Amino acid sequence: MNTNGSNLSTNTRINEFTNKRIHESGNRKSCFVDVILPLPLSQTYTYRVPVEFQDDVAIGKRVEVQFGKKKIYSAIIKEIKYVSPELYEAKNLISVLDEAPIVYEQHIQLWQWIAEYYMCTLGEVMNVALPAGLKLSSETSIMLHPEFDLENTELSEKEYLIIEALRYQGELSLKKVSEILDVKTIYPIIRSLINKSVVFTTEELIKKYKPKRAFFIELSEEYLIKEKLETAFQELERAPKQLELLMSYININNSLESSNGNVINREIKKSVLLNESNISAAALKGLVNKGIFNLIEKDVDRLVNEDSDELSELVLSGSQTECLNEIHNMFEKQNVVLLHGETGSGKTEIYIKLIKETLAKGKRALYLLPEIALTTQIINRLRKHFGDKVGVYHSKFNDNERVELWNKVLKGEIEIMLGARSALFLPIERLGLIIVDEEHENTFKQFDPAPRYNARDTAIYYSQVTDTKVLLGTATPSIENFYNAQIGKFCYVRLSERYGSVKLPEIVTVDLIEEIRKRKIRSHYSSVLINHITEALNNKEQVILFQNRRGYVPFLECSSCGFVPHCNNCDVSLTYHKFARQLRCHYCGAAQNASSDCLACAQQTYELKGFGTEKIEDELKVFFPDATIKRLDIDTTRSKYSYEKILNDFDEREIDILVGTQMVTKGLDFAHVSLVGILSADSLLNFPDFRAFEHAYQLMAQVSGRAGRKSKRGKVVIQTYKPDHEIVKFVESYNFTGLYNSLIKEREKFDYPPFTKLIKLSLKHKDQSTLNKVSKDLVDSLTGQFSGKILGPEFPPIKRVRNLYQKNILIKLPRNEHINRSKAIIRDKINFCSKQELGKSVRFIVDVDPR
């Protein structure tokens, strides 16, 4: 046996380890972890793992680390290695916070791709991906849970000390908690208190969960006796509406009598009773006052299906079945399919079938929607087929609810996840299907803060990582994705027939110039629109009116001196909100009380210019005093469940006319809407953006599709000063192909997507001259670096927002350009400019694929 050779081999290995600075601790190698911190840092940082934690570390777990001299954060393990960093001495991590990973490796891979593609940092991606409750830092504060019960909660000695301190001080930072306990490792203790519902983080308490409430009707106990109920019938002969409502209650209540002849009492939802009986709430109030009915308010589960009688096996039409089979065939060829289905064609039913097939294979499904508002309707439809297998996740949930849902997903308790773009980051294992509904919508793109990612495009990338099928559904495809389908990058399936063979709505275009000339117009409403609204209301049908501007009027103008109130922080006029009696800036949120006196000349000669949803709601109450009119815009949907309440009220026919902004255009399904009015098509067309015509067509076509979805053909009235405009004609004829052929030629001619890749650089600074100098220097440094075109620097239409001036630089990169190389050049030039004396105070924003 050659011992010399053996010794030589051992020495060689030791020398190799020494060169790589690998340390030994007893018989165990020193272990290090690269972690992602929830900070906008351009790199990960390495920490040494103490021996006692080496068996606990795993990729995707959170660890407690010190960053800087004093700050402590929870970070995510990205990589485990046995080589120490060369440029700095690695600190020890403080503790391992999780028993199992809270993020899987494929999700970290997704984070990495987002950071590289959208030119941001891993920390910024982490901040968006994880709920705030999973990102504790030494600056986080805790407060006692308002429902904490000390007597029935088992606490350790250290936990009890924290409770006593909270009772005395009310709120404690985690740094203060560490000082009280005289220990550095406090996260396990805080986590235990949160899990026991003893404490909340400050943010969780502010946004505390509120249950959904609903009113129910039941017979008073004394009227459960048959003879007593018959007496009530006699007494109500002089109140026919109340008698009719009582009879409706009994009819809905199916089984009336028990074995002893008395009435069986059942609660009926108030809205259901009023809708079925078509009787006013005043009659109901009368029965409650007489003691015949009890009115009960109670919590209802947002996700539980209340209409269990409607549970049934889904039956597709012939065209839907054909479409589904074609999707199956396409999925055999590629992972991404674009489903181009008309509004009301039944795309959701096809989604449900595909989800069922996915679950049958032991996999899970993710259903992405562009708007929180849409989750209200879709969740109810999914619940009818999948019950409690469905979960919902979006930004209106507070941190406590998000963490709870995140943990349910980790445990595999949810098989179908429905949500807005942030749901893409949930740790879903065995993902088999991603549905991106209304794929054309801009709201899939995050605008601020970084990462400025597009959830649709990110889902397509993620499908490559996980070998997941992706279905992009829409009635109005984005030009880029329709082009991708045409060139074979995606597969394409068409569903052109509406469900039940209902015809697409009849579109009537009204020339406002002619209406004004003939003096038929009333305020902002043509005679044609007024007549059709009147007809719909007479037929007990509902109306949707679309105006893409909120507030009462866009601005006030003094007729004496021409003064227009402007925002002090932004270069934009203030919008008048009549109901709040305020002038508000829709860019920075600044507000001031509205005065009837001109701020410049003190004359009471302000004139209202333009109109928004608030004014429409106000004026229609004069034209249609008996109609119930509500708004759906940002101002009416700021609270957590306001979307749900308005849409539920409209669905249950408690609202006759719904006035709204873009929110009313996106995939909503109401059975009784017979008329849609587009009040100002021109405001959609006259916008300085190369996508303006595409967006205008999509908005008008989508809102038109809300009419006549069930049986009767609907009607759409488009008001415009340009009835012969090309886009209006395309909408009238439902000619998406014509629109595409027109726009794709312009895009190719002027080098816009899909023929180029766009990167927008925005620079912001409070001093205009500094901004001009730095932005020019940046463009000069970029010029000649790649073959693409550079436009700018230019001020946007509103050049100052929140007291910061902004200049934009638009870079057009050819599709054959080495994108990663170009991004590296851009990043280097920005870094160089930001380190110069003038550039240090300038904010640089990079937006890849801007919308």
ZASEBA-512506 format. One line per field, with one value per residue (C-alpha): x, y, z; residue number from 1. Coordinates in steps of 0.02 Angstrom, whole numbers. Layout:
BEGIN
X = c(X,...)
Y = c(Y,...)
Z = c(Z,...)
domi = c(NUM,...)
END
This chain:
BEGIN
X = c(0,73,56,160,34,-106,-21,13,-169,-225,-103,-161,-342,-294,-198,-348,-461,-339,-329,-519,-518,-620,-619,-639,-731,-690,-739,-865,-831,-874,-1038,-1090,-1253,-1287,-1444,-1566,-1602,-1764,-1663,-1623,-1448,-1357,-1289,-1320,-1218,-1132,-1150,-1063,-1177,-1135,-1113,-1276,-1376,-1288,-1418,-1560,-1512,-1596,-1626,-1787,-1784,-1777,-1630,-1602,-1449,-1365,-1334,-1230,-1186,-1358,-1495,-1566,-1669,-1750,-1666,-1697,-1563,-1519,-1370,-1273,-1086,-924,-816,-799,-809,-642,-680,-750,-760,-926,-1033,-1124,-1309,-1408,-1542,-1642,-1823,-1914,-1932,-1961,-1927,-2059,-1998,-1952,-1795,-1893,-1966,-1794,-1748,-1901,-1846,-1674,-1748,-1861,-1713,-1608,-1743,-1826,-1660,-1693,-1621,-1663,-1709,-1839,-1914,-1915,-2009,-2147,-2152,-2163,-2302,-2239,-2273,-2134,-2006,-1979,-1840,-1771,-1878,-2041,-2157,-2279,-2440,-2557,-2695,-2860,-2939,-2792,-2851,-2713,-2803,-2823,-2653,-2498,-2346,-2162,-2072,-1997,-2164,-2245,-2113,-2155,-2342,-2311,-2204,-2338,-2472,-2367,-2301,-2432,-2308,-2131,-2001,-1912,-1753,-1836,-1896,-1717,-1661,-1799,-1757,-1570,-1553,-1512,-1616,-1795,-1877,-1931,-2015,-2104,-2157,-2229,-2329,-2397,-2448,-2539,-2631,-2555,-2476,-2490,-2360,-2412,-2459,-2571,-2666,-2697,-2769,-2861,-2970,-3154,-3282,-3412,-3586,-3755,-3938,-4058,-4246,-4342,-4520,-4544,-4568,-4752,-4794,-4725,-4896,-5007,-5161,-5061,-4988,-5163,-5212,-5065,-5128,-5296,-5217,-5109,-5253,-5244,-5054,-5046,-4857,-4819,-4939,-4855,-4683,-4740,-4809,-4644,-4551,-4663,-4643,-4454,-4456,-4516,-4565,-4688,-4761,-4686,-4767,-4875,-4939,-4835,-4719,-4534,-4432,-4286,-4174,-4175,-4048,-4128,-4063,-4128,-4302,-4314,-4245,-4362,-4516,-4474,-4542,-4461,-4365,-4500,-4623,-4495,-4466,-4654,-4659,-4510,-4592,-4752,-4651,-4692,-4513,-4349,-4203,-4038,-3862,-3722,-3551,-3545,-3396,-3329,-3281,-3422,-3546,-3715,-3812,-3783,-3938,-3847,-3707,-3709,-3596,-3532,-3600,-3510,-3590,-3534,-3418,-3345,-3311,-3228,-3123,-3072,-3017,-2914,-2829,-2785,-2706,-2610,-2544,-2468,-2362,-2323,-2345,-2423,-2592,-2682,-2872,-2957,-3140,-3277,-3352,-3487,-3422,-3397,-3209,-3230,-3318,-3171,-3053,-3154,-3144,-2955,-2936,-3035,-2923,-2768,-2828,-2868,-2683,-2634,-2575,-2628,-2692,-2660,-2792,-2727,-2845,-2801,-2917,-2966,-3144,-3153,-3109,-3280,-3375,-3250,-3225,-3411,-3413,-3260,-3329,-3482,-3369,-3220,-3283,-3148,-3007,-3005,-2907,-2899,-2749,-2727,-2662,-2821,-2787,-2694,-2526,-2602,-2718,-2580,-2464,-2607,-2644,-2458,-2444,-2599,-2521,-2359,-2457,-2546,-2718,-2763,-2767,-2831,-2766,-2858,-2780,-2705,-2524,-2445,-2522,-2388,-2261,-2356,-2260,-2372,-2300,-2344,-2412,-2492,-2591,-2583,-2731,-2702,-2875,-2892,-2709,-2710,-2738,-2609,-2640,-2537,-2390,-2325,-2281,-2212,-2108,-1980,-1987,-2087,-2134,-2274,-2361,-2420,-2244,-2172,-2298,-2242,-2061,-2111,-2198,-2028,-1952,-2093,-2154,-2325,-2462,-2513,-2677,-2690,-2875,-2951,-3080,-2957,-2779,-2630,-2548,-2383,-2460,-2571,-2412,-2325,-2468,-2459,-2273,-2295,-2214,-2379,-2520,-2685,-2866,-3020,-3191,-3301,-3477,-3562,-3630,-3811,-3792,-3832,-3785,-3652,-3727,-3791,-3677,-3753,-3632,-3696,-3621,-3611,-3583,-3752,-3835,-3770,-3817,-3995,-4000,-4047,-3908,-3944,-3787,-3668,-3801,-3866,-4051,-4013,-3930,-4068,-4202,-4113,-4085,-4270,-4317,-4201,-4266,-4447,-4405,-4329,-4157,-3990,-3872,-3683,-3611,-3424,-3323,-3136,-3118,-3162,-3208,-3344,-3253,-3069,-3044,-3124,-3094,-3134,-3232,-3175,-2986,-2956,-2876,-2870,-2825,-2667,-2579,-2434,-2335,-2372,-2391,-2573,-2742,-2843,-2995,-3157,-3245,-3417,-3474,-3317,-3315,-3131,-3006,-2891,-2732,-2746,-2556,-2494,-2657,-2649,-2820,-2893,-3066,-3161,-3212,-3339,-3224,-3086,-2917,-2846,-2981,-3103,-3251,-3381,-3365,-3292,-3356,-3356,-3253,-3276,-3359,-3313,-3404,-3457,-3547,-3631,-3699,-3761,-3846,-3928,-4020,-4108,-4149,-4200,-4258,-4334,-4177,-4042,-3876,-3703,-3521,-3378,-3212,-3060,-3152,-3293,-3185,-3049,-3108,-3067,-3234,-3309,-3283,-3376,-3521,-3552,-3538,-3648,-3780,-3775,-3784,-3934,-4019,-4016,-3930,-4011,-3872,-3688,-3571,-3387,-3211,-3105,-3162,-3327,-3241,-3148,-3232,-3384,-3535,-3710,-3865,-3982,-3874,-3956,-3872,-3695,-3656,-3482,-3497,-3336,-3245,-3135,-3048,-2983,-2920,-2829,-2689,-2502,-2448,-2411,-2530,-2674,-2777,-2749,-2805,-2954,-3016,-2991,-3085,-3232,-3245,-3232,-3361,-3476,-3465,-3550,-3718,-3839,-3738,-3876,-4028,-4082,-3965,-3888,-3859,-3709,-3714,-3547,-3544,-3408,-3364,-3276,-3399,-3295,-3135,-3049,-3048,-3233,-3272,-3170,-3267,-3434,-3394,-3301,-3156,-3003,-2911,-2930,-2864,-2715,-2670,-2677,-2575,-2444,-2390,-2366,-2270,-2151,-2129,-2086,-1990,-2109,-2152,-2166,-2023,-1915,-1883,-1918,-1827,-1882,-1765,-1846,-1741,-1816,-1749,-1819,-1707,-1748,-1575,-1488,-1608,-1575,-1387,-1384,-1511,-1412,-1251,-1334,-1398,-1227,-1145,-1270,-1262,-1166,-1160,-1288,-1381,-1548,-1624,-1628,-1771,-1755,-1724,-1898,-2019,-2179,-2347,-2347,-2166,-2173,-2255,-2233,-2111,-1996,-1963,-1953,-1869,-1889,-1768,-1839,-1719,-1775,-1675,-1693,-1755,-1592,-1490,-1400,-1522,-1420,-1267,-1370,-1444,-1270,-1214,-1367,-1339,-1155,-1193,-1327,-1209,-1075,-1194,-1265,-1091,-1052,-1076,-1237,-1305,-1294,-1461,-1551,-1670,-1648,-1793,-1778,-1937,-1916,-2063,-2155,-2344)
Y = c(0,168,279,417,435,439,575,676,666,722,867,922,927,1025,1152,1171,1203,1329,1423,1438,1497,1349,1338,1187,1179,1013,878,991,1114,1295,1330,1494,1557,1691,1784,1904,2054,2155,2306,2380,2307,2259,2096,1959,1949,1801,1750,1613,1477,1431,1245,1231,1294,1198,1058,1186,1296,1265,1367,1467,1477,1642,1681,1822,1925,2086,2207,2359,2403,2392,2341,2164,2089,1926,1871,1727,1596,1596,1480,1367,1352,1312,1455,1616,1787,1860,2045,2046,1943,1853,1886,1744,1730,1750,1617,1511,1569,1430,1243,1225,1339,1473,1497,1359,1359,1386,1545,1611,1573,1675,1818,1814,1823,1969,2063,2036,2063,2215,2290,2298,2214,2048,2141,2243,2083,2005,2156,2135,1945,1917,1979,2112,1994,1881,2022,2072,2196,2283,2434,2337,2378,2264,2297,2189,2100,2182,2009,1936,1832,1814,1685,1562,1586,1489,1602,1578,1689,1796,1810,1867,2004,2070,2071,2169,2295,2315,2345,2485,2564,2514,2487,2416,2410,2244,2333,2382,2203,2144,2267,2215,2030,2063,1941,1963,1818,1879,1829,1654,1734,1866,1733,1629,1778,1816,1633,1636,1796,1886,2028,2112,2208,2391,2377,2228,2318,2471,2365,2246,2113,2157,2021,2033,2072,2037,2058,1910,1900,1774,1763,1820,1674,1710,1698,1522,1461,1435,1520,1674,1687,1678,1823,1922,1892,1967,2118,2155,2164,2355,2350,2252,2275,2208,2063,2024,2028,1908,1789,1799,1752,1600,1549,1563,1466,1312,1197,1292,1171,1052,890,980,1104,1252,1352,1306,1464,1493,1641,1722,1848,2022,2061,1894,1925,2102,2048,1898,1994,2155,2249,2404,2404,2518,2372,2265,2399,2403,2216,2230,2374,2270,2129,2004,1994,1995,2083,1998,2057,1929,1882,1784,1693,1783,1621,1504,1476,1534,1477,1291,1249,1309,1179,1076,993,1114,1083,1165,1219,1143,1288,1286,1099,1121,1263,1159,1014,1133,1202,1023,994,1157,1118,960,1074,1223,1279,1448,1468,1631,1609,1746,1735,1863,1949,1835,1683,1581,1585,1563,1396,1336,1394,1292,1135,1155,1181,1021,925,998,948,773,755,798,972,1148,1300,1487,1606,1784,1932,2113,2192,2154,2196,2041,1921,1954,1876,1744,1674,1639,1547,1443,1401,1322,1194,1177,1225,1265,1213,1394,1533,1718,1834,2018,2184,2231,2093,2149,2076,1955,1881,1870,1774,1658,1623,1603,1469,1379,1373,1304,1167,1122,1166,1270,1192,1339,1514,1664,1836,1992,2001,1975,1800,1745,1745,1622,1461,1344,1170,1056,1203,1135,1280,1470,1565,1748,1820,1985,1969,2136,2238,2367,2327,2167,2287,2359,2543,2589,2540,2421,2287,2357,2184,2124,1976,1910,1904,1841,1698,1650,1641,1546,1415,1373,1347,1237,1160,1236,1268,1451,1507,1691,1737,1895,1967,2102,2033,2147,2187,2108,1942,1931,1957,1820,1704,1748,1708,1544,1595,1555,1443,1528,1473,1572,1569,1682,1630,1703,1578,1532,1604,1778,1910,2040,2207,2328,2480,2652,2796,2970,3123,3252,3394,3356,3338,3510,3588,3523,3571,3396,3370,3388,3430,3291,3167,3147,3124,2949,2900,2977,2885,2718,2739,2778,2624,2512,2575,2553,2372,2346,2325,2395,2522,2547,2717,2732,2892,2874,3022,3029,3180,3307,3410,3407,3590,3757,3914,4093,4175,4348,4326,4152,4086,3896,3825,3720,3602,3681,3519,3467,3551,3502,3580,3528,3417,3477,3351,3421,3299,3325,3511,3496,3530,3378,3334,3160,3145,3187,3181,3362,3439,3606,3667,3727,3910,3997,4149,4155,4145,4274,4407,4362,4360,4223,4175,4000,3891,3700,3628,3450,3312,3160,3013,3114,3243,3108,3026,3195,3248,3081,3091,3244,3159,2993,3032,2860,2764,2705,2771,2727,2756,2632,2724,2745,2870,2749,2594,2647,2535,2351,2276,2424,2340,2188,2286,2392,2244,2133,2270,2289,2101,2090,2233,2355,2478,2531,2636,2606,2748,2704,2725,2583,2473,2439,2378,2228,2059,2090,1979,2045,1961,2112,2246,2291,2458,2526,2708,2774,2958,3025,2914,3058,3070,2893,2932,3096,3031,3055,2873,2747,2625,2751,2677,2499,2547,2647,2498,2379,2490,2524,2343,2276,2393,2358,2174,2204,2225,2086,1938,1813,1811,1978,2068,2221,2395,2513,2701,2784,2974,3057,3213,3100,2964,2926,2895,2734,2661,2700,2609,2458,2453,2468,2318,2217,2214,2171,2102,2268,2359,2241,2257,2447,2462,2330,2423,2584,2493,2418,2582,2683,2548,2508,2341,2202,2248,2328,2313,2474,2531,2695,2791,2922,3049,3152,3302,3454,3572,3584,3643,3499,3377,3448,3433,3256,3188,3261,3187,3017,3022,3079,2932,2809,2875,2757,2616,2507,2503,2555,2729,2847,2971,3114,3173,3250,3314,3211,3301,3336,3379,3408,3289,3298,3443,3336,3376,3226,3191,3031,2942,2806,2676,2568,2408,2296,2120,2048,2157,2069,2129,2080,2170,2326,2320,2303,2460,2557,2502,2552,2724,2756,2702,2819,2968,2936,2948,3117,3272,3329,3154,3102,3183,3131,2983,2860,2744,2603,2533,2385,2358,2516,2522)
Z = c(0,-54,100,23,-119,7,109,-48,-99,74,77,-94,-37,120,15,-102,46,118,-46,-48,133,194,383,492,658,738,613,526,386,413,328,249,175,46,98,16,125,106,49,-123,-126,-285,-212,-86,76,154,337,435,504,685,715,813,661,522,520,515,367,199,43,62,252,344,455,578,531,582,439,477,656,736,614,621,479,430,268,146,116,-69,-68,52,26,113,51,150,64,10,33,210,368,374,527,613,579,740,719,597,600,507,527,341,190,160,-19,-140,-248,-408,-332,-291,-471,-523,-409,-490,-665,-618,-543,-700,-830,-749,-693,-507,-352,-270,-111,-204,-275,-101,-33,-161,-153,35,150,271,416,353,341,522,557,712,667,670,815,905,1001,1103,1006,1060,1087,1186,1335,1466,1572,1429,1348,1398,1402,1437,1561,1422,1332,1495,1516,1342,1383,1543,1450,1314,1445,1516,1355,1226,1084,1076,937,916,965,1130,1155,1135,1269,1390,1375,1365,1220,1036,970,992,827,884,1035,928,804,947,1012,839,813,981,927,1076,976,808,712,702,519,553,689,581,441,557,477,463,432,295,363,285,335,346,370,475,543,722,841,876,691,677,734,583,657,705,529,453,566,497,320,366,452,300,175,188,153,-11,-36,137,109,-58,25,162,29,-65,94,113,-70,-60,102,7,151,260,384,510,563,692,564,622,511,493,509,389,369,197,141,136,-38,-105,-34,-104,-273,-291,-235,-327,-176,-100,63,137,140,227,357,389,424,540,634,654,730,592,528,623,539,584,543,552,486,323,251,98,14,62,-77,-13,-167,-140,-242,-396,-379,-537,-661,-791,-966,-1111,-1274,-1438,-1480,-1304,-1315,-1483,-1412,-1259,-1371,-1476,-1319,-1269,-1439,-1430,-1255,-1330,-1441,-1328,-1148,-1191,-1278,-1319,-1307,-1406,-1355,-1381,-1230,-1159,-1254,-1096,-1072,-884,-908,-1012,-874,-748,-855,-874,-686,-651,-769,-685,-510,-572,-617,-438,-485,-435,-529,-519,-587,-614,-634,-674,-545,-366,-416,-528,-387,-308,-452,-505,-329,-314,-480,-437,-265,-345,-427,-309,-135,-8,-124,-184,-102,-145,-124,-165,-99,-4,122,276,325,452,321,192,310,355,172,132,266,201,27,101,189,26,94,-59,-231,-333,-300,-369,-360,-436,-494,-321,-312,-436,-293,-182,-142,-243,-266,-412,-512,-671,-744,-743,-813,-854,-881,-977,-1026,-1117,-959,-904,-721,-736,-744,-580,-599,-427,-333,-409,-469,-615,-676,-788,-706,-875,-949,-785,-784,-959,-900,-743,-850,-925,-752,-687,-852,-820,-947,-969,-1044,-1092,-1108,-1179,-1299,-1354,-1363,-1339,-1505,-1447,-1396,-1550,-1652,-1550,-1592,-1776,-1788,-1691,-1527,-1441,-1496,-1540,-1513,-1566,-1482,-1586,-1533,-1378,-1253,-1290,-1466,-1398,-1525,-1487,-1434,-1564,-1565,-1598,-1629,-1587,-1672,-1533,-1656,-1736,-1565,-1514,-1681,-1666,-1481,-1429,-1303,-1117,-1020,-1077,-1130,-1306,-1339,-1404,-1240,-1133,-1233,-1219,-1031,-1009,-1109,-1008,-841,-898,-940,-766,-845,-789,-866,-860,-905,-936,-916,-894,-775,-592,-487,-526,-656,-711,-668,-626,-729,-682,-822,-763,-761,-833,-672,-650,-477,-489,-369,-274,-286,-465,-634,-652,-619,-467,-493,-414,-300,-263,-130,-26,-72,-111,-248,-259,-351,-426,-433,-259,-160,-101,-64,-17,22,-130,-127,-236,-242,-371,-285,-407,-428,-286,-407,-391,-572,-573,-716,-716,-859,-920,-822,-718,-641,-489,-597,-701,-544,-480,-642,-680,-514,-586,-753,-672,-494,-466,-517,-396,-460,-394,-442,-461,-459,-347,-237,-196,-176,-54,88,88,33,-58,-228,-167,-94,-250,-368,-258,-248,-437,-463,-347,-443,-298,-417,-582,-659,-624,-672,-677,-741,-813,-669,-757,-916,-848,-864,-755,-789,-751,-818,-824,-907,-1072,-1106,-1099,-1131,-1175,-1137,-1212,-1335,-1391,-1222,-1253,-1428,-1396,-1288,-1326,-1325,-1462,-1377,-1366,-1509,-1446,-1270,-1337,-1438,-1291,-1168,-1285,-1341,-1164,-1088,-1236,-1194,-1026,-1115,-1160,-1096,-1056,-1169,-1243,-1362,-1280,-1346,-1336,-1364,-1407,-1395,-1498,-1596,-1724,-1777,-1931,-1833,-1884,-1708,-1681,-1843,-1787,-1623,-1714,-1823,-1689,-1810,-1706,-1857,-1947,-1794,-1782,-1965,-1954,-1794,-1833,-1989,-1890,-1753,-1881,-1973,-1818,-1721,-1579,-1496,-1546,-1664,-1530,-1344,-1245,-1090,-1011,-897,-785,-690,-549,-453,-364,-466,-650,-707,-614,-694,-867,-847,-776,-901,-1047,-978,-965,-1145,-1207,-1118,-1193,-1370,-1485,-1357,-1448,-1613,-1541,-1548,-1399,-1382,-1259,-1130,-1133,-1003,-990,-1013,-825,-792,-603,-477,-287,-311,-417,-599,-713,-879,-980,-1095,-1208,-1276,-1423,-1437,-1591,-1555,-1620,-1502,-1358,-1224,-1072,-1141,-1173,-998,-923,-1019,-959,-780,-786,-858,-728,-589,-657,-669,-495,-420,-496,-389,-475,-498,-316,-274,-434,-427,-572,-617,-745,-824,-942,-1060,-1002,-1024)
domi = c(1,2,3,4,5,6,7,8,9,10,11,12,13,14,15,16,17,18,19,20,21,22,23,24,25,26,27,28,29,30,31,32,33,34,35,36,37,38,39,40,41,42,43,44,45,46,47,48,49,50,51,52,53,54,55,56,57,58,59,60,61,62,63,64,65,66,67,68,69,70,71,72,73,74,75,76,77,78,79,80,81,82,83,84,85,86,87,88,89,90,91,92,93,94,95,96,97,98,99,100,101,102,103,104,105,106,107,108,109,110,111,112,113,114,115,116,117,118,119,120,121,122,123,124,125,126,127,128,129,130,131,132,133,134,135,136,137,138,139,140,141,142,143,144,145,146,147,148,149,150,151,152,153,154,155,156,157,158,159,160,161,162,163,164,165,166,167,168,169,170,171,172,173,174,175,176,177,178,179,180,181,182,183,184,185,186,187,188,189,190,191,192,193,194,195,196,197,198,199,200,201,202,203,204,205,206,207,208,209,210,211,212,213,214,215,216,217,218,219,220,221,222,223,224,225,226,227,228,229,230,231,232,233,234,235,236,237,238,239,240,241,242,243,244,245,246,247,248,249,250,251,252,253,254,255,256,257,258,259,260,261,262,263,264,265,266,267,268,269,270,271,272,273,274,275,276,277,278,279,280,281,282,283,284,285,286,287,288,289,290,291,292,293,294,295,296,297,298,299,300,301,302,303,304,305,306,307,308,309,310,311,312,313,314,315,316,317,318,319,320,321,322,323,324,325,326,327,328,329,330,331,332,333,334,335,336,337,338,339,340,341,342,343,344,345,346,347,348,349,350,351,352,353,354,355,356,357,358,359,360,361,362,363,364,365,366,367,368,369,370,371,372,373,374,375,376,377,378,379,380,381,382,383,384,385,386,387,388,389,390,391,392,393,394,395,396,397,398,399,400,401,402,403,404,405,406,407,408,409,410,411,412,413,414,415,416,417,418,419,420,421,422,423,424,425,426,427,428,429,430,431,432,433,434,435,436,437,438,439,440,441,442,443,444,445,446,447,448,449,450,451,452,453,454,455,456,457,458,459,460,461,462,463,464,465,466,467,468,469,470,471,472,473,474,475,476,477,478,479,480,481,482,483,484,485,486,487,488,489,490,491,492,493,494,495,496,497,498,499,500,501,502,503,504,505,506,507,508,509,510,511,512,513,514,515,516,517,518,519,520,521,522,523,524,525,526,527,528,529,530,531,532,533,534,535,536,537,538,539,540,541,542,543,544,545,546,547,548,549,550,551,552,553,554,555,556,557,558,559,560,561,562,563,564,565,566,567,568,569,570,571,572,573,574,575,576,577,578,579,580,581,582,583,584,585,586,587,588,589,590,591,592,593,594,595,596,597,598,599,600,601,602,603,604,605,606,607,608,609,610,611,612,613,614,615,616,617,618,619,620,621,622,623,624,625,626,627,628,629,630,631,632,633,634,635,636,637,638,639,640,641,642,643,644,645,646,647,648,649,650,651,652,653,654,655,656,657,658,659,660,661,662,663,664,665,666,667,668,669,670,671,672,673,674,675,676,677,678,679,680,681,682,683,684,685,686,687,688,689,690,691,692,693,694,695,696,697,698,699,700,701,702,703,704,705,706,707,708,709,710,711,712,713,714,715,716,717,718,719,720,721,722,723,724,725,726,727,728,729,730,731,732,733,734,735,736,737,738,739,740,741,742,743,744,745,746,747,748,749,750,751,752,753,754,755,756,757,758,759,760,761,762,763,764,765,766,767,768,769,770,771,772,773,774,775,776,777,778,779,780,781,782,783,784,785,786,787,788,789,790,791,792,793,794,795,796,797,798,799,800,801,802,803,804,805,806,807,808,809,810,811,812,813,814,815,816,817,818,819,820,821,822,823,824,825,826,827,828,829,830,831,832,833,834,835,836,837,838,839,840,841,842,843,844,845,846,847,848,849,850,851)
END
